[in-house]
Amino acid sequence: MKNSSWPGLLRDPDFGRLFAATALGQLGDRVIFLALPLVALVALDADEFQMGLLTAMTTVGSLLVGLPAGAWVDRMRKRSVMIGTDAARSLILLTVPVAWWAGLLTIPWLYAVALTHGVLTVFFDVAHISYLPHLVGRGNLVEGNSKLSAIRSVTSIGGPATAGPLVGWIGAPATLLVSSVGMAASGVLAFRIRKREQKPETGRRPRLRQDVGEGLRFVLGHPVLRATMAGDAVFNLSLVMYQTMLLVFLKRELGLGSFGIGLVLSGMGCGALLGALLATKLSKSVGQGPVVWLAPLITCPLTALMPLARPGWSVYAAAVGLAALSLGGVVRVVAQSSFQQALTPDRLLGRMSATVRFMSWGGLPLGGLLGGISGSALGATATLWLGAGGMTLSFLPNFLSPLRSLRTPPGENAPETVR
């Protein structure tokens, strides 16, 4: 299972099923990324503040259940959590086209769907990240994360490219049927994974507050985990501000239709795919630690090409900037996730993942609200400038940490040695 060639882990049937489940689930998720805001923007004529609030509802789940989710997932079989949340997400997305056809769809309905879907996604993501070391072993984490990032990148290309024409053809609400089917198929494939986990043994009566506190102390007390979490927090808040006004800018400032918007976002997927293909090689040649801070420093400034764009050829240059952002993001996340997983004991994987997600993603709702407020007060163009600047500065926490020169994790089961 340590074959470094492209098939590598894909020869393992269970990893192949997880790979396929990730592809289908991410395809559904990428369609949501474009279709849900377009339902609000086109079908319900939402204004800038309502778009920001919808983004906040999509991401507030990390703030509401981020910390307890890790403690709960650590007590359960991760595969079962993935199956259950996929089924629930499929059903909640199905309500949008049904409500639309019944004439009942409103902005508050979209808020409720975005909130529920976001909460379920927190549990799914925590379980997914925690399940990978069990499935492939710690020695294969970089390869496993790289391959999963590659298929996410492919769906990042195919999702918007599929969603754009579908929105124009059958309407944004009906397009969410594709997302619902993708989530359901992902759950079926996860159900078919044969390798079973043992049910975690707590050794005592579960205490939520104590379990959550243990995860917090571990992450906040570890210089590498603390730095990656802080860098993510700055990057994600700035990214959401940027993304909140990106669709508004593309549609209202540049005059692009649903198909054109889908093509621009597909360019981001192309960058992400290239990043996934290069991630393992760059981590080996540059070092996993330096890659984590070099990637945003080099690629994030190019996002400033978007607010400079005007109708015409400059739109293509701006799309290249977004592709670079995705390339750097995937390279960083592959190296960073592998570090985080390698430095964390098995019994704390769920809590580590949830704590990092809570701290680094907790600002996403704030980013959505700030993006909406800034868009209303200053305009979409100014908000894109603010987001680009914030994303560029996100390299600093990792640059000022041991990651600046730490090429590989100090040991698979020795999280103390890097202190």
Secondary structure, DSSP 8 states (H G I E B T S, - for coil): ----SSSGGGGSHHHHHHHHHHHHHHHHHHHHHHHHHHIIIIIS---HHHHHHHHHHHHTHHHHHHHHHHHHHHTS-HHHHHHHHHHHHHHHHHHHHHHHHTT---HHHHHHHHHHHHHHHHHHHHHHHHHHHHHH-GGGHHHHHHHHHHHHHHHHHHHHHHHHHHHHHH-HHHHHHHHHHHHHHHHHHHHT----------SS---HHHHHHHHHHHHHT-HHHHHHHHHHHHHHHHHHHHHHHHHHIIIIIS---HHHHHHHHHHHHHHHHHHHHHHHHHHHHH-HHHHHHHHHHHHGGGGGHHHH--SSTHHHHHHHHHHHHHHHHHHHHHHHHHHHHHTS-GGGHHHHHHHHHHHHHTTHHHHHHHHHHHHHHH-HHHHHHHHHHHHHHTTHHHHTSGGGT--S-S-TT-GGGG-
